[in-house]
Amino acid sequence: MSTPQIVVHHDKELMAEAAAARLITKVVDAQSARGAASVVLTGGRNGNGLLAALAAAPARDAVDWSRLDLWWGDERFLPAGDPDRNATQAREALLDAVPLDPARLHEMPAAQAEFGADADAAAAAYASELAAAARPEDHGPVPAFDVLLLGVGPDTHVASLFPELPGVRETERTVVGVHGAPKPPPTRISLTLPAIRAAREVWLLAAGEDKARAAAMALSGAGEIQAPAAGARGRARTLWLLDRPAAALLPPALYPPASP
């Protein structure tokens, strides 16, 4: 796995704008090289902030949206269209405004639909969808995503992998149902660390003073069971995108002094 790189921006708005610009460049490059690109989206305030910045970016039309596969790192197991679902928020922030191919939009299953209240069955179905999309050159049960986005929680959780809970300990399955999450709603679906580590690049987003302890813990050698963000690494690159408040507890030697 790659060694984390850190970029610190002045504030969360600049962080979101810079992350959006990076993502546009990465997607365009991947589409030029392979014909299509794949990105895993994240929810939360930083993930949605990035999508809003992407919607407003003048360069967004450089992306061929019809050749972009979008997946999710986790989802709140709520009915379709619920305002708290990550997919609902992503549609409002960006997805409804761009010409996506509906067949390439891979939302995680909703509650009260095909799988009723069975989050574990819904997780298994999403794992099957990922496996069907994986190519031989991906060398695994999920696609080698070009970029996998993750928000970092104040407790160091990423996706819906919370410290010490069973999901962060999973080593075989690529998607799990999460029960008893410490923040509402308690039932969720999440990629596991093995699925996250299949990505070419993993970008972790953290902004605000409440994320400073989590960033410092995850980047100081903590174990992934206690600090799931520490275990989120990409094959080729692991990029931490922070604002100054979130980086407040990091030694300045960890990141370039020229970070904007």
N, C-alpha and C positions, 0 to 999 in steps of 0.2 A: 504494500500500500504506500501511497505517496506521503511525504512529509507536509504538514500544514503550512500554508503561506498565509500571511495576515496583511490586510489592507485596511487602514483606518481612515475614515472620512470625517469631515468636520461635524456633520449632523445627519439625522436619519433621512432627510430629504435628499441631500447630496448622495448618500449611500444608495438610496433607491434609484436615483437617476443614473448613477454610475453602474450599478448592477444591471439595470435595463440595457444600457449601452453595451456592456460586456456580453449580455445574453444575445442581443441582436447579432453581434459580430460572430459569436460562437455558432449560432444557428445557421447563419449565412455561410460560414466556412464549412460546416458539416454538410449542408445541402450541396455546396459546390463539389465537395469531395466524394460524397456517397449518394447524392440524389435526394436524400431525405434526412431529417433530423428527429431526435427524440429528446424530450425534456420531461422531467418529473417535477410537478408543481407542489408547493407547500402552502398551507393556509396561515392564519394568524396575521397580526398587524404588519409584520415585516414582509411576509410573502405577498399579501394583498397590496402593500405599498409598492412593491416592485412591479406588480402587474399594472397598477394604476399609472406608474411612471412609464411603463412600456406602452400603454395605451396613448399616452401623451407625447411619446417620443417621435420627432419628425422622421426618424429613420426606420420606424416600424414597418413601413411598406417595402423595405428591402428584403424582408422575410417572405418566402413563398409559403403562406399559411396552409395551403392545400397539401403541402409535403412535410407537415410537422405532426408527429405523434406526441400527444400529451397524455401523461399518466399522473397519478397522485401518489404521494408518499404516505398519506394517511387520510382518514375520513371519519367524521363523526357519524355513528350509525343511527341516522335519523331519516325520516321519510323524505322522498325526493322533493326538491324545491324548498326544503326547510331553510330559513335564512341563516341558520348556524352551520349548515354544511359547507365544507370548503369549496365544493364544486359550485354551489349557488353563489358564493361570494366571488369566486373567480370569474363566473359568467358576468356578474355585474361590473367587476373591475376592468375586464378586458375581453373575454372570450366572445361575448355577444356582438362585439364591435369589429371583429376580424373574420375573414372568409375561411374558416376552418372546414376541413372535410369531416363530417359527423362520424364517419367510420374510423377516424384517427383520434377521436376524443374518447379516452378510456376512463370514464368515471367509475369509482368504486360503487358496489351495489348499495342501494338504499334500504333502510328498514321498511317493514310493512309492504314489501314488494315480493319478488320471487322467493326470497328466503325467509320471509316473515321476520321474526325476532332473532333468528339464528345467525349471529355475527360470525361464528366459526365457519358455517357453510358458505356465507358470503365471501369470507376471506379465502377459502379454498377455491371458489369460483374465480376470484381475481388472480390467484396464483396460476390457475389453468390458462387464463387469458394471457398472462405474461409469458408463460411457457410456450404458448402457441405463436407468440410474436417473436420469440428468440430465434436467431439464425444460427447455423452451425458455427460461423465465425465468432459468435458471442461466447461460446465455450461455457454455457451454463443455462440454468432454467429461467433466466430473465434476459431481456435485451440489454446490450451494453449501452445504456443511456448516455447521450452526449453530455447532458448536464442534469444533475439531480439537486434540486433546491431543498434546503432545510432551514426552518426557523429554529432557534435555540431558546428553550424555555428557561425561566429563572432557576429552575431545579435541574438544569442541564438536559432535560428531555429533548429528543428530536423525533420527528414524525409523532407517533403515539407510543414511543418506547420510553417508559418512565423508569427512573432509578429503582433497581432491586425487583421490579415486577417481572413476571415470567417472560414477557415479550422480548426484553433485552437480552435474555439468556438463550434465546432460540438460535440454534445453529444449523438446522436442517430445512425448515420451511421458509418460504420467501415472503409469505403474507400470513398474518395471524389476527384472530379476533382478540380484542383487548377488553378485559372486564375489570371493573373496579378502578378505573383511572382516577387519580387524585384530583382532577379538575373536570368539571362537567362538560359534556355528558360522560357518564362513566363507561359507556360501551362504544367501542371504536373499532376500526380496522386499520392495520398498519403494515407497511413493509418492515421486514426485519433487517438487522445489520448485514447478513449475507447478501440480501438483495440490494441494499444501499451500496455496498462495496463493489457491486458489479458495474457501477457507473464509471464512465471514463473520468468525469469530473464531478466532485461533490462540492457545492457551495453552501456554506453555513452563514446565515444572516442573523445579526444580533444588534439591536439598537436600544439605547436607554440605560439609565443607571441600574435598573433592576436586572439587567443581563450581565453586569460587570463580574459578579462573583462566579456565575456560570462559565463565562468565557475564560476567566483565570483558572478555574478548576479544570476545565476540559483541556486547556493548553499547557497544563503544568505536569502532565504525566499521570493523571488520575485514571483509574481503571474504568472500562466501559460499563460495568455493572452498576457502579456508583455514579458514573457520569456518562450517560449514553452518547453525548455529543463527542466524547473522546474517541469513540469507536467508529464514527462516521468518516470514512476515508474513501477517496476515489482512487481508481487504478492509476491514472496518470497525474491527477492534480486534486488537491484538497485546498480550498480557498475559503478563508474566514473573512467576511466582509462586515466590518464593525463601524459604528460611529464612536466619537471620542468618549462619550459617557460609558459605553459598553466596554471600551478598552482601558478604562481608568485604572484597573488593578493589574494590568499587564506590564511587565518590564519593557521600557521603550526599546531595549535592544532586540526585542522579538519582531519589531516591524520597522520598515524603512521610515526614517524621519521625514522623507519627502511625501509621505502619503497625504493626499489632499484632504 
